[in-house]
Amino acid sequence: MSGANAVRLGLRANLAQFVLLVGVNALVGGMLGQERSVLPLLADQVFELAAYTSALTYILAFGATKAITNFFAGTLSDRFGRKPVLVAGWLIALPVPALLAWGPGWGWIVAANVLLGISQGLTWSTTVIMKIDLAGPERRGLAMGLNEAAGYVAVAATALATGYLAESFGLRPAPFLLGAAYAALGLGLSTLVVRETREHARLEAGTARHTDLSTRQIAWRASLGDRAMSAASQAGLVNNLNDALAWGVFPLVFAAHGLSVAEIGVLAALYPATWGFGQLVTGWWSDHVGRKNLITVGMFVQAVAIAVVAMGTTFGVWAIAQLFLGMGTALVYPTLLAVVGDVAHPAWRARAVGVYRLWRDGGFAIGALLCGLLADVWGTEAAIWVVAVITAASGMLVAGRMYETHRT
């Protein structure tokens, strides 16, 4: 290739497409954010699900389907290209807002989250892979920081907006009309404007030494065989385990202490907003100081923040805890993806990202089950403390097992 159509690596060389994909991933995050403030209250106040385990079935459905889809998204992206997988994810997202807004029974809400999980697995995984393709090896942390920042700032903004819509117009259908707009816009942009990036990965693969690996071998390396990728996989799982706690249990705890829907919306937005904006710095930072120490510190900061939630009883204390939980997550989230990108060869990197995201988003499902069972048997405070301990233990495992993957 030559001229305007030449394939080149780097953020500067691919700026227009990179910025477009940042915007697309913001819409992906917005689809998730429409649920963060409203759905726990919908389970409690509209469908009257008293048991935490029953109320958290939607997170279990979402996490399990997203985790499995993440795995196949990488394989499908290598086989058919990134763009077809991205478009398919948006097509699957189209009915989700309507099911959330007008579903007559809780089973419809769970079904919506099955579709949402599949959609998120395809769309978010593909935007990650496409940005890694475009960025090349030098600015991988920055690329992941921008990607995850866009997604989680959109989660926060939408959680805040839907909290106020629910306060003003009721829990349904108004909050979910935002999601309908996001899905339509995301599908249009992905179909008409986004370009394929698989050739960028092939270009990078041509400059690196390569050993052919089967999908089974890649899964083994990312799960157990490679010390850095396996440590990243378990840390990602624990990170989303505690995110399931924040998503499904925290709003119910806040409501039980008398906070309004709007106040709950602010707290639900504060955590992902800090997480999202923080990644603008932490992804770039990991390109300069390395990955391992940021991940280790981030897991410990999350553990402390979760413990503060368990001890708190007021909006102010919980707001501080949400800020620190967001900071800890910002240190971890893009950096874990960068670790996988560092270690995996471009020829099988999409599948490695898929395996990592299988483990990471499996944390949603495990977290929903664990937190629901603990809350039903011993109460929400016990559930929160257990997750705080698990998160601290994960940080210790990263400190002991992971090797540094980025040469600064």
Buried (B, 14 or more C-beta within 10 A) or exposed (E): EEEEEEBEBBBEBBEEBBEBBBBBBBBBBBBBBBBBBBBBBBBBEBBEBEEBBBBBBBBBBBBBBBBBBBBBBBBBBBEEBBBBBBBBBBBBBBBBBBBBBEBEEBEBBBBBBBBBBBBBBBBBBBBBBBBBBBBBBEBBBBBBBBBBBBBBBBBBBBBBBBBBBBBEEEBBBBBBBBBBEBBBBBBEBBEEEBBBBBBBBEBBBEEEEEEEBEBEBBBBBBBEEBBBBBBBBBBBBBBBBBBBBBBBBBBBBBBEEEBEBBBBBBBBBBBBBBBBBBBBBBBBBBBEEBBBBBBBBBBBBBBBBBBBBBEBEEBEEBBBBBBBBBBBBBBBBBBBBBBBBBBBBBBBBBBBBBBBBBBBBBBBBBBBBBBBBBBBEEEBBBBBBBBBEBBBEBBEBBBEBBEBBBEE
